[in-house]
């Protein structure tokens, strides 16, 4: 039914030279009215309604060609306009849309290309006014509409034309976004078909009898069952050979063991010996005996992901055992390669969704896209921003953040931006636990995490993303720059907006505390700290004196000197507020003592 409303709209108004309805033409006469007759409505009165119907038709159109055709044929709904030409961007070039009666096509085409993506005037014989208007989306220029008028449009008519062009561009953006989604779905389907084809090829090329046939039948059954990873393969290999079967990762850590004799605890690998062993096995064409084990590499596309091995202490393995191990390693390689492909597609879909959410461009399809990747966007969410001073925000660091988030039980979507990684979490995150997990993952504590206030609507995510960045910036510019900070715990600094321009904060502090800071520097005094403690204690003399370990009379003398040196009245409400804010900024943001 795609495009049915657009075609219906076109048929409905095609009798009026492609225009949308103008007022009440075609209505049946009504009974005579009594009382004063209402003023007649002008065609402009119907323009918003006509544009609304046209907008709906544009968004229901099946493709970009239909969208451009509708916009050109109904350009008159916005005013006394004619559509001279339309262009779509195809492969980086502007391609004119077919239109009957179109003249000056070559001249218009040259003029539009000269604009190089900008809006600009065009000259058409017999027309007092003409303009080429770009159809732009977030990913660039979609095309142009060339519009003319026999008279110069009014401001209201130009505003309506701008609205129509914006709706046309938005409809084109939706069509292109839907096309990208279909292409992603096709890519995922292609990967699944590729896996099925590889499984069938593995089965078809094996025509051995006896034991070899049993090997292939069992391993093909494992693959056809939908995988199950290392444990399924080791279990099948143990059944075939009677020997303990195991899988270790690239670094020698145990991932799966089936059969008797599993060491507990499993021995820690020696990195040097591990690399020597991997290189020795890689030089051979098949499984290799290494001491009491038969070892085969799990190496899809040349990358070593780990080893599949049989423990053969009594040296009982024959050619059938070697055959089974070699083909089991191939089966596991195919399985892991396919899982990696699927994981990469899933990570890409996650990143694209989060990027659109942070930019505010996910639209009405955000919920469907989130369900497709197994995430519930209907819940309240928190935006988490992670930055580590010794790590670039590349794929490796993003994966480390993802692992740490999983370790502390966070359910989230993840993407990376310049300098930091962003998570969209479906519950209030244990940010301090996340910080500790990342410190262990990276081997350093030089990181900062900012967390937004709770976000209850998808379209509010960009705002809460800025909150998380602000929380991170406050932490990074505070005395304890490493750790986690929640936006809803910032207090005063939610208003100050740290992270944008600290020179303004310095100017503010200097204005209110500059004389006191200079006095402290020259006389090794503590006037600013005294004032800060005074405010922290709510103006209570006894508490302030105790916290400073001085006598009450000493405190009274200092406060009097503060009034004299600074020139501000502590009894004045405005002075008191500004001085308190200045001491807080001095202490926390600008790193003052205390």
C-alpha positions as CSV (number, residue, x, y, z in Angstrom):
1,X,0.0,0.0,0.0
2,X,3.1,2.2,0.0
3,X,2.4,5.4,-1.9
4,X,-1.4,4.8,-2.2
5,X,-2.2,8.0,-0.4
6,X,0.2,10.0,-2.6
7,X,-1.4,8.5,-5.8
8,X,-4.9,9.2,-4.3
9,X,-4.0,12.8,-3.7
10,X,-2.7,13.1,-7.2
11,X,-5.9,11.7,-8.8
12,X,-8.1,13.7,-6.4
13,X,-6.8,17.1,-7.6
14,X,-5.5,16.3,-11.1
15,X,-8.6,18.0,-12.5
16,X,-7.2,21.3,-11.3
17,X,-3.9,21.3,-13.2
18,X,-2.0,19.5,-10.4
19,X,-3.1,22.0,-7.7
20,X,-4.3,21.0,-4.3
21,X,-7.8,22.2,-3.4
22,X,-8.4,25.9,-3.1
23,X,-11.4,26.5,-0.8
24,X,-14.9,25.1,-1.2
25,X,-15.1,24.5,-5.0
26,X,-17.4,21.7,-5.8
27,X,-19.4,21.9,-2.6
28,X,-23.3,21.6,-2.7
29,X,-25.2,24.7,-1.9
30,X,-26.6,24.9,1.6
31,X,-29.9,26.4,2.9
32,X,-30.1,30.1,3.2
33,X,-28.5,31.5,6.3
34,X,-29.9,34.3,8.5
35,X,-27.8,37.0,10.1
36,X,-24.7,38.7,8.7
37,X,-22.8,36.7,6.1
38,X,-19.2,35.7,7.1
39,X,-16.4,37.2,5.1
40,X,-15.3,35.3,2.0
41,X,-12.2,33.1,2.5
42,X,-9.3,33.7,0.1
43,X,-7.3,30.9,-1.5
44,X,-4.5,31.7,1.0
45,X,-6.8,30.7,3.8
46,X,-6.7,27.1,2.5
47,X,-2.9,27.0,2.0
48,X,-2.0,25.6,5.5
49,X,-4.7,22.8,5.1
50,X,-3.6,22.1,1.5
51,X,0.1,22.0,2.6
52,X,-0.8,19.6,5.4
53,X,-2.5,17.2,3.0
54,X,0.4,17.5,0.6
55,X,2.9,16.9,3.4
56,X,1.1,13.7,4.3
57,X,1.2,12.6,0.7
58,X,4.9,13.4,0.4
59,X,5.7,11.2,3.4
60,X,3.5,8.4,2.0
61,X,5.2,8.4,-1.4
62,X,7.1,5.2,-2.2
63,X,10.3,6.7,-3.6
64,X,12.2,9.9,-4.2
65,X,10.9,10.3,-7.8
66,X,7.3,10.3,-6.6
67,X,8.1,12.8,-3.8
68,X,9.7,15.2,-6.3
69,X,6.8,14.8,-8.7
70,X,4.2,15.5,-6.1
71,X,6.1,18.6,-4.8
72,X,6.5,20.0,-8.4
73,X,2.9,19.3,-9.4
74,X,1.4,20.9,-6.3
75,X,3.8,23.8,-5.8
76,X,0.9,26.1,-6.3
77,X,-0.5,25.2,-2.9
78,X,2.1,27.6,-1.4
79,X,1.3,30.6,-3.6
80,X,1.4,31.9,-7.2
81,X,4.3,29.5,-8.1
82,X,5.3,27.3,-11.0
83,X,7.8,24.5,-10.7
84,X,10.2,24.9,-13.6
85,X,12.5,21.9,-12.9
86,X,13.4,19.4,-10.3
87,X,16.7,17.6,-9.6
88,X,17.8,14.7,-7.5
89,X,21.3,14.0,-6.4
90,X,22.4,10.6,-7.9
91,X,26.0,9.4,-7.5
92,X,27.2,12.9,-6.6
93,X,25.6,14.5,-9.7
94,X,22.3,16.4,-10.1
95,X,19.9,14.5,-12.4
96,X,16.9,16.3,-13.7
97,X,13.5,14.9,-13.0
98,X,11.4,14.2,-16.2
99,X,8.5,16.7,-16.6
100,X,6.3,17.4,-19.6
101,X,6.6,20.8,-21.1
102,X,9.9,21.6,-19.5
103,X,11.9,24.2,-21.3
104,X,15.3,25.9,-20.8
105,X,16.4,22.6,-19.2
106,X,20.1,23.0,-20.2
107,X,20.3,26.6,-19.0
108,X,18.6,25.8,-15.7
109,X,20.8,22.8,-15.2
110,X,24.0,24.9,-15.7
111,X,22.7,27.5,-13.3
112,X,21.7,25.0,-10.6
113,X,25.1,23.3,-10.8
114,X,26.8,26.7,-10.5
115,X,25.1,27.2,-7.1
116,X,27.2,24.3,-5.8
117,X,24.7,23.2,-3.2
118,X,23.5,26.7,-2.1
119,X,20.1,28.3,-2.7
120,X,20.1,31.1,-5.3
121,X,18.1,33.1,-7.9
122,X,17.5,31.9,-11.4
123,X,16.3,33.8,-14.4
124,X,13.5,32.4,-16.6
125,X,12.0,34.4,-19.5
126,X,8.5,35.7,-18.7
127,X,8.9,35.3,-15.0
128,X,9.4,38.2,-12.5
129,X,10.9,35.9,-9.8
130,X,12.7,32.6,-9.8
131,X,14.8,30.7,-7.3
132,X,16.6,27.3,-7.0
133,X,15.9,25.9,-3.5
134,X,18.0,23.0,-2.2
135,X,16.4,19.9,-0.7
136,X,18.7,19.1,2.2
137,X,18.9,16.4,4.8
138,X,21.3,15.6,7.6
139,X,23.4,13.5,5.2
140,X,23.7,16.3,2.6
141,X,22.0,17.6,-0.5
142,X,19.1,15.5,-1.9
143,X,18.4,17.7,-4.9
144,X,16.8,21.0,-6.0
145,X,13.4,22.6,-6.8
146,X,13.5,25.4,-9.3
147,X,10.4,27.6,-8.6
148,X,9.3,30.8,-10.5
149,X,6.4,33.3,-10.2
150,X,4.9,35.9,-12.5
151,X,4.9,38.3,-9.6
152,X,7.2,38.7,-6.6
153,X,5.8,36.6,-3.8
154,X,4.8,38.1,-0.4
155,X,6.5,37.2,2.8
156,X,3.7,34.9,3.7
157,X,3.9,33.1,0.3
158,X,7.7,32.8,0.6
159,X,7.3,31.3,4.1
160,X,4.8,28.7,2.8
161,X,7.2,27.9,-0.1
162,X,10.0,27.4,2.4
163,X,7.8,25.1,4.5
164,X,6.8,23.0,1.4
165,X,10.5,22.7,0.4
166,X,11.4,21.6,4.0
167,X,8.7,19.0,4.0
168,X,9.8,17.7,0.6
169,X,13.4,17.4,1.9
170,X,12.3,15.7,5.0
171,X,10.2,13.2,3.0
172,X,13.3,12.4,0.9
173,X,15.4,11.9,4.1
174,X,12.8,9.4,5.3
175,X,12.9,7.5,2.0
176,X,16.7,7.3,2.0
177,X,16.7,6.2,5.7
178,X,14.2,3.4,5.0
179,X,16.3,2.3,2.0
180,X,19.4,2.1,4.2
181,X,17.4,0.0,6.7
182,X,16.4,-2.4,3.9
183,X,20.0,-2.6,2.7
184,X,21.1,-3.5,6.3
185,X,18.5,-6.2,6.5
186,X,19.6,-7.6,3.1
187,X,23.2,-7.6,4.3
188,X,22.2,-9.5,7.4
189,X,20.2,-12.0,5.3
190,X,23.2,-12.3,3.0
191,X,25.5,-13.2,5.9
192,X,23.1,-15.8,7.1
193,X,22.8,-17.3,3.6
194,X,26.6,-17.3,3.4
195,X,26.8,-19.3,6.6
196,X,24.2,-21.8,5.3
197,X,26.1,-22.1,2.1
198,X,29.4,-22.7,3.9
199,X,27.8,-25.4,6.0
200,X,26.3,-27.1,3.0
201,X,29.7,-26.9,1.2
202,X,31.4,-28.5,4.1
203,X,28.9,-31.4,4.0
204,X,29.1,-31.8,0.2
205,X,32.8,-32.0,-0.1
206,X,33.2,-34.7,2.5
207,X,32.4,-38.1,1.0
208,X,34.5,-40.3,3.2
209,X,33.2,-43.7,4.3
210,X,33.1,-45.2,7.8
211,X,34.7,-43.1,10.5
212,X,35.1,-40.0,8.2
213,X,31.4,-40.1,7.3
214,X,30.5,-40.2,11.0
215,X,32.8,-37.3,11.7
216,X,31.2,-35.2,9.0
217,X,27.7,-36.2,9.9
218,X,28.2,-35.2,13.5
219,X,30.0,-31.9,12.8
220,X,27.5,-31.0,10.1
221,X,24.7,-31.7,12.7
222,X,26.5,-29.3,15.1
223,X,26.7,-26.6,12.5
224,X,23.1,-27.1,11.3
225,X,21.7,-26.9,14.9
226,X,22.6,-23.2,14.9
227,X,25.9,-23.4,16.6
228,X,26.4,-23.3,20.3
229,X,30.1,-22.3,20.1
230,X,33.1,-24.0,21.7
231,X,31.2,-26.3,24.1
232,X,29.2,-28.0,21.4
233,X,32.3,-28.7,19.3
234,X,34.3,-30.1,22.2
235,X,31.4,-32.3,23.2
236,X,31.1,-33.7,19.7
237,X,34.9,-34.2,19.4
238,X,35.0,-36.0,22.7
239,X,32.2,-38.4,21.5
240,X,34.1,-39.1,18.3
241,X,37.6,-39.7,19.7
242,X,37.1,-40.7,23.4
243,X,39.8,-38.1,24.3
244,X,39.4,-35.0,26.4
245,X,38.7,-32.1,24.1
246,X,39.3,-28.4,24.9
247,X,39.3,-24.9,23.4
248,X,41.7,-22.1,24.5
249,X,41.6,-18.5,23.4
250,X,44.5,-16.8,21.6
251,X,46.3,-16.2,24.9
252,X,45.9,-19.6,26.5
253,X,42.9,-19.1,28.7
254,X,40.5,-22.1,28.8
255,X,37.1,-21.5,27.2
256,X,35.7,-25.1,27.1
257,X,36.7,-28.6,28.3
258,X,34.8,-31.9,27.7
259,X,36.0,-35.1,29.2
260,X,38.0,-36.2,32.3
261,X,41.2,-34.8,33.7
262,X,40.4,-31.1,33.7
263,X,43.1,-29.3,35.8
264,X,41.7,-27.2,38.6
265,X,42.8,-24.5,38.8
266,X,43.7,-24.2,35.1
267,X,47.4,-23.3,34.7
268,X,48.2,-19.7,33.9
269,X,49.7,-19.4,30.4
270,X,53.3,-18.2,29.7
271,X,53.0,-15.5,27.0
272,X,56.4,-16.3,25.5
273,X,55.9,-20.0,25.2
274,X,52.3,-19.4,24.0
275,X,53.5,-17.4,21.0
276,X,56.2,-19.9,20.2
277,X,53.6,-22.7,20.2
278,X,51.2,-20.8,18.0
279,X,53.9,-20.0,15.4
280,X,55.1,-23.6,15.4
281,X,51.5,-24.9,14.7
282,X,50.8,-22.2,12.1
283,X,53.8,-23.4,10.0
284,X,52.1,-26.8,9.5
285,X,49.2,-27.7,7.3
286,X,47.1,-29.5,9.9
287,X,47.0,-30.6,13.6
288,X,50.4,-30.8,15.3
289,X,51.5,-32.8,18.4
290,X,52.7,-30.6,21.2
291,X,53.9,-32.7,24.2
292,X,50.8,-34.6,25.3
293,X,48.3,-32.8,23.1
294,X,47.2,-32.7,19.5
295,X,46.7,-29.0,18.6
296,X,44.8,-27.4,15.7
297,X,44.4,-23.7,15.2
298,X,41.0,-22.0,15.1
299,X,42.0,-19.5,12.3
300,X,39.2,-18.0,10.2
301,X,40.5,-15.8,7.4
302,X,44.0,-16.1,8.6
303,X,43.4,-14.6,12.1
304,X,44.3,-16.9,15.0
305,X,41.4,-16.8,17.5
306,X,42.5,-19.8,19.6
307,X,43.3,-23.5,19.5
308,X,41.2,-26.7,19.5
309,X,43.1,-29.6,21.2
310,X,42.8,-33.2,22.2
311,X,44.7,-34.4,25.3
312,X,46.5,-37.6,24.3
313,X,48.7,-38.6,27.2
314,X,49.2,-42.2,25.9
315,X,49.8,-41.3,22.3
316,X,46.8,-43.2,21.1
317,X,45.7,-40.8,18.3
318,X,45.6,-42.3,14.8
319,X,44.8,-40.8,11.4
320,X,41.1,-40.8,12.1
321,X,41.6,-38.8,15.3
322,X,43.7,-36.3,13.4
323,X,41.1,-36.1,10.6
324,X,38.3,-35.5,13.2
325,X,40.3,-32.8,15.0
326,X,41.2,-31.0,11.7
327,X,37.6,-30.9,10.5
328,X,36.3,-29.9,14.0
329,X,38.8,-27.0,13.9
330,X,37.5,-25.9,10.5
331,X,33.9,-26.2,11.7
332,X,34.6,-24.1,14.7
333,X,36.5,-21.5,12.6
334,X,33.5,-21.1,10.3
335,X,31.2,-20.8,13.3
336,X,33.3,-18.2,15.0
337,X,33.9,-16.2,11.8
338,X,30.1,-16.1,11.2
339,X,29.5,-15.1,14.8
340,X,32.0,-12.3,14.4
341,X,30.3,-11.1,11.2
342,X,27.0,-11.0,12.9
343,X,28.5,-9.3,15.9
344,X,30.0,-6.6,13.7
345,X,26.7,-6.0,11.9
346,X,24.9,-5.8,15.3
347,X,27.6,-3.3,16.6
348,X,27.1,-1.2,13.5
349,X,23.3,-1.2,13.9
350,X,23.8,-0.2,17.6
351,X,26.1,2.6,16.7
352,X,23.9,4.0,14.0
353,X,20.9,3.9,16.3
354,X,22.7,5.6,19.1
355,X,24.2,8.2,16.8
356,X,20.7,9.1,15.5
357,X,19.3,9.2,19.1
358,X,22.1,11.6,20.2
359,X,21.5,13.8,17.2
360,X,17.8,13.8,17.6
361,X,17.2,12.3,14.2
362,X,16.0,8.7,15.0
363,X,12.4,9.7,14.5
364,X,9.3,7.5,14.9
365,X,11.2,4.4,13.8
366,X,13.6,4.5,16.8
367,X,11.4,2.1,18.8
368,X,11.3,-0.4,16.0
369,X,15.0,-0.1,15.4
370,X,15.7,-0.6,19.1
371,X,13.5,-3.7,19.2
372,X,15.4,-5.1,16.2
373,X,18.7,-5.0,18.2
374,X,17.1,-6.3,21.4
375,X,16.8,-3.1,23.3
376,X,13.7,-1.5,25.0
377,X,13.6,2.2,24.4
378,X,10.2,2.6,26.1
379,X,12.0,2.6,29.5
380,X,13.6,5.6,31.2
381,X,17.2,6.0,30.1
382,X,20.4,7.5,31.3
383,X,23.2,8.8,29.0
384,X,26.7,7.9,30.1
385,X,29.8,9.5,28.7
386,X,33.2,7.8,29.3
387,X,36.6,9.3,28.7
388,X,40.0,7.9,29.6
389,X,43.1,10.2,29.4
390,X,45.4,7.5,28.1
391,X,43.1,5.8,25.6
392,X,41.9,6.9,22.2
393,X,38.1,6.5,21.7
394,X,38.6,3.8,19.1
395,X,36.8,0.4,18.6
396,X,39.2,-1.2,21.1
397,X,38.3,1.2,23.9
398,X,34.6,1.1,23.0
399,X,34.7,-2.7,23.3
400,X,36.5,-2.4,26.7
401,X,33.7,0.0,27.8
402,X,31.1,-2.5,26.6
403,X,32.8,-5.4,28.5
404,X,33.0,-3.3,31.7
405,X,29.3,-2.3,31.4
406,X,28.3,-6.0,31.0
407,X,30.4,-6.9,34.0
408,X,28.4,-4.5,36.3
409,X,25.1,-5.6,34.8
410,X,24.3,-2.6,32.6
411,X,21.9,-3.1,29.6
412,X,22.9,-0.4,27.1
413,X,23.4,0.7,23.6
414,X,26.9,2.0,22.8
415,X,28.7,4.3,20.3
416,X,31.9,6.3,20.2
417,X,32.4,10.0,19.5
418,X,35.6,12.0,19.2
419,X,37.4,11.7,22.5
420,X,34.8,9.6,24.4
421,X,32.4,6.7,24.4
422,X,28.6,7.1,24.9
423,X,26.2,4.5,26.4
424,X,22.4,4.8,26.4
425,X,21.5,2.7,29.6
426,X,18.0,1.5,30.4
427,X,18.4,2.0,34.2
428,X,20.3,4.2,36.6
429,X,23.9,2.9,36.0
430,X,26.2,1.9,38.7
431,X,28.7,4.5,37.4
432,X,31.2,4.2,40.3
433,X,31.2,0.4,39.8
434,X,31.6,1.0,36.0
435,X,34.6,3.3,36.8
436,X,36.2,0.6,38.9
437,X,35.6,-2.1,36.2
438,X,37.1,0.2,33.6
439,X,40.1,0.9,35.8
440,X,40.7,-2.8,36.0
441,X,40.1,-3.3,32.3
442,X,42.5,-0.5,31.2
443,X,45.1,-0.8,34.0
444,X,44.8,2.9,35.0
445,X,42.4,5.0,37.0
446,X,42.9,8.2,34.8
447,X,39.3,8.2,33.6
448,X,36.2,10.3,33.9
449,X,32.5,9.3,33.6
450,X,29.6,11.6,33.4
451,X,25.9,10.5,33.8
452,X,22.8,12.4,32.8
453,X,19.6,12.9,34.8
454,X,16.9,10.3,33.9
455,X,15.5,10.7,30.4
456,X,11.8,9.7,29.9
457,X,11.4,10.5,26.1
458,X,13.4,9.6,23.1
459,X,13.4,13.1,21.7
460,X,15.0,14.4,25.0
461,X,18.1,12.2,24.6
462,X,20.2,15.0,22.9
463,X,19.5,17.3,25.9
464,X,20.5,14.6,28.4
465,X,23.6,13.8,26.3
466,X,24.7,17.4,27.0
467,X,23.9,16.9,30.7
468,X,26.2,13.9,30.8
469,X,29.0,15.9,29.0
470,X,28.5,18.7,31.5
471,X,28.8,16.2,34.4
472,X,32.0,14.8,32.9
473,X,33.5,18.3,32.3
474,X,32.8,19.3,36.0
475,X,34.6,16.2,37.2
476,X,37.5,16.7,34.8
477,X,38.1,20.3,35.9
478,X,37.6,19.7,39.6
479,X,40.3,18.9,42.2
480,X,39.5,15.1,41.9
481,X,39.4,14.9,38.2
482,X,39.1,11.1,37.9
483,X,35.9,9.2,38.8
484,X,32.2,9.3,38.1
485,X,29.8,12.2,38.4
486,X,26.0,12.3,38.1
487,X,24.4,15.4,36.6
488,X,21.6,15.4,39.3
489,X,24.3,15.7,42.0
490,X,26.0,18.8,40.5
491,X,23.8,21.3,42.4
492,X,25.0,24.8,41.6
493,X,27.1,23.6,38.7
494,X,24.1,22.6,36.7
495,X,23.4,26.3,36.4
496,X,27.0,27.5,35.9
497,X,27.5,25.3,32.9
498,X,31.1,24.2,33.3
499,X,33.1,23.0,30.4
500,X,32.2,25.8,28.0
501,X,34.5,28.7,28.9
502,X,36.4,28.7,32.2
503,X,37.7,32.2,31.6
504,X,34.3,33.5,32.5
505,X,34.4,31.6,35.8
506,X,37.9,33.0,36.5
507,X,36.7,36.5,35.7
508,X,33.7,36.1,38.1
509,X,35.9,34.8,40.9
510,X,38.5,37.5,40.4
511,X,35.7,40.2,40.5
512,X,34.4,39.0,43.9
513,X,37.5,37.4,45.5
514,X,40.4,38.9,43.7
515,X,41.5,41.3,46.5
516,X,41.2,38.6,49.1
517,X,43.2,36.1,47.0
518,X,45.9,38.7,46.5
519,X,46.0,39.5,50.2
520,X,46.3,35.8,51.1
521,X,49.1,35.4,48.6
522,X,51.1,38.4,49.9
523,X,50.6,37.8,53.6
524,X,50.3,33.9,53.6
525,X,46.8,34.4,55.1
526,X,43.6,32.4,54.7
527,X,40.9,35.0,54.2
528,X,39.2,33.2,51.2
529,X,39.3,29.9,53.1
530,X,37.8,31.5,56.1
531,X,35.0,33.0,54.0
532,X,34.3,29.7,52.3
533,X,34.1,27.9,55.7
534,X,31.8,30.6,57.0
535,X,29.4,30.0,54.1
536,X,29.7,26.2,54.4
537,X,28.7,26.5,58.1
538,X,25.6,28.6,57.2
539,X,27.0,31.7,58.8
540,X,27.3,30.0,62.3
541,X,30.2,31.6,64.2
542,X,30.8,28.7,66.6
543,X,30.8,26.0,63.9
544,X,33.0,28.1,61.6
545,X,35.5,28.8,64.4
546,X,35.6,25.1,65.3
547,X,36.1,24.0,61.7
548,X,39.0,26.5,61.3
549,X,40.4,25.6,64.8
550,X,40.5,29.3,65.8
551,X,38.8,31.4,68.5
552,X,35.4,33.0,67.9
553,X,37.0,36.5,68.4
554,X,39.7,35.6,65.8
555,X,36.9,34.7,63.3
556,X,35.0,37.9,64.0
557,X,38.3,39.9,63.3
558,X,38.9,38.0,60.1
559,X,35.3,38.6,58.8
560,X,35.7,42.3,59.5
561,X,39.0,42.4,57.6
562,X,37.3,40.5,54.8
563,X,34.7,43.3,54.5
564,X,37.5,45.9,54.6
565,X,39.8,44.2,52.0
566,X,37.1,43.0,49.6
567,X,34.8,46.0,49.8
568,X,31.7,43.8,50.0
569,X,28.9,43.7,52.6
570,X,28.2,40.3,54.0
571,X,24.8,41.5,55.2
572,X,23.7,42.4,51.7
573,X,21.7,39.6,50.1
574,X,23.2,40.0,46.6
575,X,26.8,40.4,47.8
576,X,26.4,37.4,50.1
577,X,25.0,35.2,47.2
578,X,27.8,36.2,44.8
579,X,30.5,35.7,47.3
580,X,29.2,32.3,48.2
581,X,29.0,31.2,44.6
582,X,32.5,32.7,44.0
583,X,34.0,30.7,46.9
584,X,32.4,27.5,45.6
585,X,33.8,28.0,42.1
586,X,37.2,28.9,43.6
587,X,37.3,25.8,45.7
588,X,35.9,23.1,43.4
589,X,36.2,24.2,39.8
590,X,39.3,26.4,39.9
591,X,41.1,24.2,42.4
592,X,41.4,26.5,45.4
593,X,42.7,25.1,48.7
594,X,40.3,23.1,50.9
